[in-house]
């Protein structure tokens, strides 16, 4: 999907492993998850991701950050991956070094960046209203970057399929 995105008229967005990709799929955007790409590189290459970890540091990203983003991030900073059109970082479940990695990369690569906030309290009306408005801003950002409008029916289908897959995985885990 990443390799063929441009041929298919789709944009590529870097995001975190905590972000539900359904929103991207509903807007014809192909997600790249840096943490998973780092893990895959560590599994498939004999030298692992060390060269890319080092490259990230050479161009100014901190060496004390988590390596889960730095491996793939270093490769993208070096121009060795398919070009990323924009980045989206969501704070639920994301550590500070992850958020910093995305902010650094967007600045270094000169690409648009959206940071979805996460209120410290999510149960009260004020924080729920804030989070709802922040999600609306995220959707507007991705629509602007992708050139596509969010289709509620398509998003609903994607989320229903995601729920089916989650239930299957839960059943498999239970049987395990």
Secondary structure, 3 states (H helix, E strand, C coil): CCCCCCCCCCEEEEECCCCCCHHHHHCCEEEEEHHHHHHHHHHHCCCCCHHHHHHHHHCCCCCCCCHHHHHHHHHHHCCCCCCCCEEEEECCCCCHHHHHHHHHHHHHHCCEEEEECCCCCCCCHHHHHHHHHHHHHHHHHHHHHHCCCCCHHHHHHHHHHHHHHHHHHHHHHHHC
